[in-house]
Amino acid sequence: MKHKAKDKCFTPIYARITHNRRSSYIALGITIDEDHWDQAGQRANLQHPNRVRMNATLGKIYNDIERVILEAIDDQKYFSSKELKEVILGKKTFTFSQYFRKDRDQHKKAQNLLQYKKANTIYNKLHTYSGKLDLNFKDITPEFLRNYEHHLSTYLGNGRNTIHTNLKYLRKLFNDAIREGIVKKGTSPFDTYKLTKAKTSRHYISEPELSALESIQFVNKTQEYHTLNMFILACYTGLRISDLLTLRLRNFDGNHINIHMRKTKDPLSIMVPTKGRAILMEYIEAKKDDEFIFPFLNSTVAYNNVSLQKAIMSKTASCNKYLKKLAEKAGISKTLSFHVSRHTFATRALRKGIRIEYVSKLLGHADLKTTQIYAKIVNKELDDAMEVFG
């Protein structure tokens, strides 16, 4: 303990942290008469009127600081006195689990329910496997990751890309913690443990299959009927189901859909092809500007961000169930979803000669590489077609 003169009578008491020959000082919020201080023993002397209480307080503070320092050095490999001071003052999170929970809960605070749900699932799987409430950063080693990957595959039956998603999130946390100075650069297990991902297929429907869906007849305008109309519209526009469910009359001017995409928040203006306009015209009669076009969400409900996200997730699940029935009616063996409708739009657009940059913009892709996957699909189709020449 160290004290620095404040005035002639009372001085504040500081803890001096020395590490690697460098020191930092932490104010303890306690003052003492210099005549009552035992410099050699670093405590209150016999003349202090509350010597027992003062020394008990100092002893507890000293023990707490010592514990935090030992844990920090052991778990996080802090090497500077300044970093140790920040740990002691609670300015840094120094267990992996604490950092994970903080990251996860930020999504909840931001009302991003899908990302929160994803993070929470990954968190629960990891901590159920480890059997620990709190994992330290040092616990996540290449060997730990190798065993955990085996657990996910063998005992939970997770596919290669699900495992990749789980481990990629853990890698993100390490990278973020390094940027924030929570752990030292070069201590991440992902420096040596490389993630692998299986190649995925972008399923889409062919022109005959799209025609088969368009030919399905309905006696009544059921939820299945409305789902089919949304799916077909998505095949012509590439819109996500979240944007279709929240599409309002004011977003359609008779030719263009003008929205801010819910996922990316980017503005989008897309001219709707003739068949798509015919679908929309069926719904817009007698609707007000702020009403939803498709009858899945209630236009009279004042949704907040959280309740709207929950409603979208619920209706998305319902619509994907309807699509399974619609596939059967159309004689399609593929599993339909609103991902398939976007893939269908992308491949159709590229086949019809729309430039890949435009397709990427319409789909709201942040990286052109994502859209190039569809270009490879179209090129493969052309290669297969040329095989007829031998």
C-alpha positions in Angstrom: 0.0 0.0 0.0 1.2 3.5 -0.7 -0.1 6.9 0.4 0.6 10.3 -1.1 0.4 13.5 0.7 -2.9 15.4 0.3 -2.6 17.9 3.3 -0.7 18.0 6.6 -3.1 15.7 8.4 -4.9 13.2 6.2 -3.7 11.5 3.1 -5.4 9.1 0.7 -4.3 5.4 0.6 -3.4 4.0 -2.7 -2.6 0.4 -3.8 0.5 0.3 -5.9 0.6 -2.4 -8.6 4.0 -3.2 -9.9 4.5 -5.6 -12.8 7.4 -6.0 -15.2 9.1 -3.0 -13.4 6.1 -0.7 -14.1 3.7 0.6 -11.5 0.1 1.9 -11.5 -1.8 3.3 -8.5 -5.4 2.7 -7.5 -7.1 5.0 -5.1 -8.9 3.0 -2.4 -11.2 5.8 -1.3 -9.8 5.8 2.2 -7.9 8.6 4.0 -5.8 8.3 7.2 -3.9 10.6 9.5 -0.2 10.2 8.7 0.5 9.8 12.5 -1.8 6.7 12.5 0.0 4.9 9.6 2.5 2.1 10.1 4.7 2.5 7.0 6.6 -0.7 7.5 3.4 -2.8 8.1 1.3 -1.0 5.5 -1.6 -0.7 8.0 -3.1 1.5 10.7 -0.9 1.6 13.8 -1.9 1.3 17.5 -2.7 5.0 17.8 -5.6 4.7 15.2 -8.9 5.0 17.1 -10.5 2.4 14.8 -7.4 0.3 14.1 -9.1 -3.1 14.0 -11.9 -2.0 11.5 -9.4 -0.1 9.4 -7.0 -3.0 9.1 -9.8 -5.4 8.5 -10.9 -3.3 5.6 -7.4 -2.9 4.2 -6.9 -6.6 4.6 -10.0 -7.5 2.6 -9.1 -5.0 -0.2 -5.6 -6.4 -0.3 -6.8 -10.0 -0.6 -9.4 -9.1 -3.3 -6.8 -7.3 -5.3 -4.3 -10.2 -5.0 -7.0 -12.7 -6.0 -8.0 -10.6 -9.1 -4.4 -10.2 -10.1 -3.6 -13.9 -9.9 -6.8 -14.8 -11.8 -6.1 -12.2 -14.5 -2.5 -13.2 -15.0 -3.4 -16.9 -15.0 -6.5 -16.7 -17.1 -5.9 -13.8 -19.5 -2.1 -13.5 -19.5 -2.1 -9.7 -18.7 1.4 -8.4 -18.6 1.2 -4.7 -17.9 0.4 -3.0 -14.6 -2.1 -0.7 -16.5 -4.0 -3.7 -17.7 -4.1 -5.3 -14.3 -5.4 -2.0 -12.9 -8.2 -2.0 -15.4 -9.1 -5.6 -14.4 -9.2 -4.7 -10.7 -11.4 -1.7 -11.4 -13.8 -3.9 -13.3 -13.2 -2.2 -16.6 -12.5 -5.4 -18.4 -14.3 -8.7 -18.6 -11.8 -11.5 -18.1 -13.7 -14.7 -18.5 -14.8 -16.1 -21.8 -18.3 -16.8 -20.5 -18.8 -13.3 -19.2 -17.6 -11.9 -22.5 -20.0 -14.2 -24.4 -23.0 -13.3 -22.2 -22.2 -9.6 -22.7 -22.1 -10.1 -26.5 -25.3 -12.1 -26.5 -27.2 -9.7 -24.4 -26.2 -6.8 -26.6 -28.3 -8.3 -29.3 -31.2 -8.5 -27.0 -30.8 -4.9 -25.9 -30.6 -3.9 -29.6 -33.9 -5.9 -30.1 -32.2 -8.2 -32.7 -34.1 -11.3 -31.7 -32.8 -13.6 -34.4 -29.2 -12.9 -33.6 -29.9 -13.1 -29.9 -31.6 -16.5 -30.4 -28.6 -17.7 -32.4 -26.1 -16.5 -29.8 -28.1 -18.0 -27.0 -28.3 -21.4 -28.7 -24.6 -21.5 -29.3 -23.9 -20.4 -25.7 -26.2 -23.0 -24.2 -24.7 -25.8 -26.3 -21.1 -24.8 -25.3 -21.8 -24.6 -21.6 -23.9 -27.7 -21.4 -20.9 -29.6 -23.0 -18.3 -28.0 -20.7 -20.3 -28.5 -17.6 -19.1 -25.1 -16.3 -21.0 -21.9 -15.6 -17.9 -19.9 -16.4 -15.3 -20.8 -19.0 -12.0 -18.9 -19.0 -10.4 -17.8 -22.3 -7.5 -20.2 -21.5 -10.0 -23.1 -21.4 -10.8 -22.8 -25.1 -7.8 -24.6 -26.5 -7.3 -26.3 -29.9 -7.8 -29.7 -28.1 -11.0 -28.4 -26.4 -12.3 -27.3 -29.8 -11.4 -30.6 -31.4 -13.3 -32.5 -28.7 -16.2 -30.1 -28.8 -16.5 -30.5 -32.6 -16.6 -34.2 -32.2 -19.4 -33.8 -29.6 -21.5 -31.6 -31.8 -21.2 -34.1 -34.7 -21.4 -37.4 -32.9 -23.8 -36.7 -30.0 -25.9 -33.8 -31.2 -26.0 -34.8 -34.8 -25.0 -31.3 -36.1 -24.1 -31.0 -39.7 -20.7 -29.7 -40.9 -22.1 -26.2 -41.6 -24.0 -26.0 -38.3 -20.7 -26.9 -36.5 -18.9 -24.2 -38.6 -21.5 -21.6 -37.6 -21.0 -22.5 -33.9 -17.2 -22.4 -34.0 -17.2 -19.3 -36.2 -19.1 -17.4 -33.5 -16.5 -18.5 -30.9 -13.8 -17.3 -33.2 -15.6 -13.9 -33.6 -15.6 -13.5 -29.8 -11.9 -14.2 -29.5 -11.2 -11.7 -32.3 -13.4 -9.0 -30.7 -11.7 -9.6 -27.3 -8.3 -9.2 -28.9 -9.3 -6.0 -30.5 -10.6 -4.7 -27.1 -7.5 -5.8 -25.3 -9.3 -8.4 -23.3 -6.8 -11.1 -24.4 -3.4 -10.8 -25.8 -2.8 -11.1 -29.6 -1.5 -14.5 -30.5 -3.3 -16.4 -27.7 -6.4 -17.3 -29.7 -6.8 -21.1 -30.3 -8.1 -20.2 -33.8 -4.6 -19.1 -34.8 -3.9 -22.8 -35.2 -7.3 -24.5 -35.2 -8.8 -24.0 -38.7 -12.6 -24.2 -39.4 -13.9 -26.2 -42.3 -17.2 -25.8 -44.1 -19.0 -28.1 -46.5 -20.0 -26.8 -49.9 -23.7 -26.1 -50.0 -26.1 -26.3 -52.9 -28.4 -23.4 -53.7 -31.7 -25.1 -54.4 -34.0 -23.4 -56.9 -37.0 -24.3 -59.0 -37.0 -24.6 -62.8 -39.3 -22.8 -65.1 -41.7 -25.8 -65.5 -41.8 -26.2 -61.7 -42.6 -22.5 -61.3 -45.4 -22.9 -63.9 -46.7 -25.9 -62.0 -47.0 -23.8 -58.9 -48.7 -20.9 -60.7 -51.3 -23.4 -62.1 -52.5 -24.7 -58.7 -56.2 -24.0 -58.3 -57.9 -22.9 -55.0 -61.6 -22.9 -54.1 -61.1 -20.5 -51.2 -58.4 -17.8 -50.5 -56.8 -19.6 -47.6 -53.4 -18.9 -45.9 -52.0 -21.5 -48.2 -53.2 -19.5 -51.2 -51.7 -16.3 -49.9 -48.4 -18.1 -49.1 -48.3 -19.3 -52.7 -48.8 -15.8 -54.0 -46.0 -14.5 -51.8 -43.7 -17.2 -52.9 -44.3 -16.6 -56.6 -43.9 -12.8 -56.1 -40.5 -13.6 -54.4 -39.5 -15.7 -57.4 -40.0 -12.6 -59.6 -38.5 -10.0 -57.2 -36.0 -11.9 -54.9 -37.6 -10.3 -51.8 -37.1 -12.0 -48.4 -40.2 -13.2 -46.6 -39.7 -10.6 -43.9 -40.0 -7.9 -46.5 -43.0 -9.5 -48.1 -44.8 -9.9 -44.8 -44.2 -6.3 -43.8 -44.9 -4.9 -47.3 -47.5 -2.1 -47.1 -49.6 -0.4 -49.7 -47.4 2.7 -49.5 -44.4 0.6 -50.6 -46.0 -0.2 -54.0 -46.6 2.6 -56.5 -48.2 0.4 -59.2 -44.9 -0.5 -60.9 -42.1 -0.4 -58.2 -41.7 -1.8 -54.7 -39.8 0.8 -52.6 -38.6 -0.4 -49.2 -35.7 -0.5 -46.8 -34.8 -4.2 -46.5 -35.3 -5.4 -42.9 -32.2 -7.5 -42.8 -29.7 -5.0 -44.2 -31.6 -1.7 -43.7 -30.5 -0.8 -47.3 -33.0 1.0 -49.5 -34.4 -1.0 -52.5 -36.4 0.0 -55.4 -37.4 -2.8 -57.8 -39.7 -2.8 -60.8 -42.2 -5.6 -60.4 -42.6 -7.8 -63.5 -46.1 -8.2 -65.0 -47.0 -11.5 -63.2 -45.8 -10.0 -59.9 -47.9 -6.8 -60.5 -51.0 -9.0 -61.2 -50.5 -10.7 -57.8 -50.2 -7.3 -55.9 -53.2 -5.7 -57.7 -55.3 -8.5 -56.3 -54.6 -7.4 -52.8 -54.4 -3.6 -52.9 -58.0 -2.8 -53.6 -59.6 -0.8 -50.7 -56.4 -0.9 -48.7 -55.0 2.1 -46.9 -51.4 3.3 -47.3 -50.3 1.9 -43.9 -51.9 -1.5 -44.3 -50.0 -4.7 -44.9 -50.6 -6.0 -48.4 -50.6 -9.7 -47.5 -53.0 -10.8 -44.8 -50.6 -12.4 -42.3 -49.8 -9.6 -40.0 -52.5 -7.4 -38.4 -52.4 -3.9 -39.7 -54.4 -2.6 -36.7 -51.8 -3.8 -34.2 -49.2 -1.3 -33.0 -46.2 -3.6 -33.3 -43.0 -2.6 -31.5 -39.7 -3.9 -32.9 -39.7 -7.0 -30.6 -43.3 -8.0 -31.2 -42.9 -7.5 -34.9 -39.9 -9.8 -35.1 -41.7 -12.4 -33.1 -44.7 -12.2 -35.4 -42.5 -12.4 -38.5 -40.7 -15.5 -37.1 -44.0 -17.2 -36.3 -45.5 -16.5 -39.7 -42.3 -17.5 -41.5 -42.5 -20.9 -39.9 -46.2 -21.2 -40.8 -45.6 -20.2 -44.4 -42.8 -22.7 -44.9 -45.1 -25.5 -43.7 -47.7 -24.4 -46.3 -44.9 -24.5 -49.0 -44.4 -28.2 -48.3 -48.1 -28.9 -49.1 -47.9 -26.7 -52.2 -44.8 -28.6 -53.4 -46.8 -31.8 -53.2 -49.8 -30.3 -55.1 -47.4 -29.1 -57.9 -45.6 -32.5 -58.1 -42.3 -30.9 -56.9 -40.0 -33.2 -54.9 -37.8 -30.3 -53.7 -38.3 -28.9 -50.2 -39.6 -25.3 -50.8 -38.8 -22.4 -48.6 -38.5 -18.6 -49.1 -34.7 -19.2 -49.5 -35.6 -21.3 -52.6 -37.6 -18.4 -54.0 -34.6 -16.0 -53.7 -32.3 -18.6 -55.3 -34.8 -19.0 -58.1 -35.0 -15.3 -58.7 -31.2 -15.1 -58.8 -30.7 -17.9 -61.3 -33.6 -16.7 -63.5 -32.2 -13.2 -63.5 -28.7 -14.3 -64.5 -30.1 -16.6 -67.2 -32.1 -13.7 -68.7 -28.9 -11.6 -68.9 -29.2 -9.2 -66.0 -25.7 -8.2 -64.9 -24.4 -9.9 -61.8 -23.8 -6.5 -60.1 -27.5 -5.6 -60.5 -28.6 -9.0 -59.2 -26.4 -8.6 -56.2 -27.9 -5.2 -55.5 -31.5 -6.5 -55.8 -30.7 -9.4 -53.4 -29.1 -7.0 -50.9 -25.8 -8.9 -50.8 -23.0 -7.1 -49.1 -20.4 -9.1 -51.0 -20.5 -9.8 -54.8 -18.9 -13.2 -54.0 -22.2 -14.4 -52.5 -24.0 -13.6 -55.8 -21.2 -15.3 -57.8 -22.4 -18.6 -56.4 -25.5 -18.3 -58.6 -23.3 -17.4 -61.7 -21.5 -20.7 -61.2 -24.8 -22.5 -61.1 -25.9 -20.9 -64.4 -22.5 -21.6 -66.0 -22.8 -25.2 -64.9 -26.2 -25.4 -66.6 -24.7 -24.0 -69.8 -21.8 -26.5 -69.7 -24.2 -29.4 -69.2 -26.3 -28.2 -72.1 -23.2 -28.1 -74.4 -22.6 -31.8 -73.7 -25.2 -32.7 -76.3 -22.5 -31.9 -78.9 -20.3 -34.6 -77.4 
